[in-house]
């Protein structure tokens, strides 16, 4: 599938409306996990299959990929997975007004490497405040990137806005939490492995009290 690799997230100004949850998930009592930037959806769909005890919500800012991943979920007969179009950080008063999430996954966010575009990067201190509000106490944020400079910047934002407890903030070829997902990978992570690229993994936790 051919899609624009980079889409300016700030070209989206309106929050995504709250879905009718009873039409989305068959069991509303299941805990909710969130992936921001589902891309082609490989990790998202396989995780939904492997973890049927959770509902899985994704956000993506490219229409074609939203439709693509939701079609994969439909073909796989998944009643615990949905991707929404929009920016998650605009949706705390809509999508997340009545639902908090157990864990958040942000894998290989666009690095926006040109200096004039770096303000478009996903993770910044204001965004961390949104994540804090929508995440349940004890919930974790998992971040992966193969861009070292970006990983250092993200670590800096978390340090500047110390809302979360760092659990892992160094480069790990095999992160301790990676075994939780066995061979479940995003397309980008698999490509990084195949090309022997380092992957920088960060994990933060919202304090229980």
N, C-alpha and C positions, 0 to 999 in steps of 0.2 A: 504494500500500500504506500502510495506517495503522498506525503503530507509535508507542510512547512515545518521544518525542524524547530524554528524559533518563532514564537508568537509573543508579542509584548503583553504581559499580564495586565498592565495598566490600561490596555485598550478595552477592558471589561470594567464597566462602572457600576453595574447593578448587581445586587446580591441575588443568588439563585433562590427561587421560592422553595419553601419547605415542601417536600413530597407528601403525598398521602401514604403514610408509612404502611398502612394495612394493605395497600395495593402493591407495595414494593417487596416486603419481607413476609414470609409465611409465618414466622414466629417472632413477634416483637419483643419477647422476653429475653432473647439472646443478647449477650454483650456485643457492642459495636466496635469495629476496627475501621480506621480511616487511612487510606493511601492518597497522598496529594501528588498528582502528576502520574497517572497510571500508564501513560504512553501506549504501547501496543497491547498492554494488559496481560503479558505472560505471567508475571508474579501474582498479579491481582486475581486472575482466574484460577490458577493452580492453588493458591492459598485458600480461596473460597472452597475449592473441592476438598482440600486436605484438612480444613478446619471447619467442619459443618456446625460446630457448636458456637460459631460466631456469625453475626451479620457483618458484611463487608461493604463499605461505602468508599467510592473513589471520586476524586475530582480531576478533571482534565480541561485544558483551555483550547483544545483543538477539536472542533466539531466531529470531523471524520473519525478521530480516534475514540471519541465518546460512543458514537454509533457502532464502531467496530467492536469495542469491548463488550458493550451491552448485547450485541448480536452473538458474541462468543458465549456469554452467560446464558442466553436463551437456548442456544444449540446444546449447551451442556446441561440444560434443565436445572439450572441453579436458581433456587428461590431465596438465596441469602446474599446476593451480590447485585450492586447497582453502581454505575458511574454517572455522575452529574456533570454538566457543562458549567464552568464558572470558576471563580476564585474562592477558595475555602475561607480566606481571611476576611471576606466581605459577608460571611454567612452566619456569624455567631447569633444574630437576632432572627434568623430565618431557619435554616436547616438544623442548627444546633441549639435552638431556643429551648427545646424540650428533650433533647438527647445529647448526652455526653459520651465521649469515646474512651475505650479502654487503652488503645495503643494507636500511635500515629507513625506512618511510614513515609519517609521522603527520600526516595532513591534516585540518585543522579539528576538533581535539578539542573536546569539549563545554566551553564556557567556565565553566559553573556561576557565573553572575554574582552571585547573591545571596551576601552576605558569609558567611552561616552554612553555605553549601554549597561554598565555595571549597576546602576541604580534600579534596573529591572530585576535584579536577582531576588529570588523568592524569600529567602530567610533574612530577616532583619529584626531589630529589637522590637518594633511595633508588632510585627507578626508573631513574635514569641509571646506577647501578651494575649493575643487571640488564642494561640495554642494552649496557654495556661488555662484560659476560661473554658475551653471546650473539652479538656482532658480531665478524666476522673483522677482523684487522689491515688497515687501509686502507679498511675499509668506512665508508659514510657514513650519516648520519641526516638525512633531509629532513623539515622541519616547515613547515606552512602554517597560517595562521589569518587571519581578517579582523577579529580583536579586538586592537587595539593594546596594551591593558593586559595581555592574556594573553601576547602576544609578548614584551613587556618582562619579564614574570615568568619566562617560559621562559628567556630570555637570562640572567637572574639566576641561575637554577638551574645552568645550564651553567657560568657563571663561578664559582659557589660550589664546584662539584665539577668541577675542570678535568681531566677524563679525556679530553676530546676537543679536537681542534684546530678552532677556528672558521674556516670557509671563507667564509661569508656570514652576516652578522648584521644586515643593514639591510633597509629596505623597497625592493623592486624591483618596478616594474610588470611587467617581464619579466625574471625571474631568468636569469642566464647558463645555468643548468642546465635551464631550462624547455624549451629547444629539443630536449632529449633526448627529450621525450615528445610533441613537436609538439602536436596538438590533443587529446591524451588528458587528460581532466579528470574530477575527481569532480563529482557533482551540485552540491555546495556551491560549488566553485570556479567552475563555469559560471554559477551564480546570482549570485555576487559580481561576475563580469565583466559580466553583463547589467545589474546595478544600479549599475555604476561604483563598487563598493566597493574600497577598497585591500586588497591582500593582502600580508601580512607573511611573508616567506620566510626561513627559517634553515637553514643546512647546517653540519653538524659531521662531522669525520672521526676515526676511531680511529687513533692513530699506528701506523705499521708496526712500529716497534720501541719 
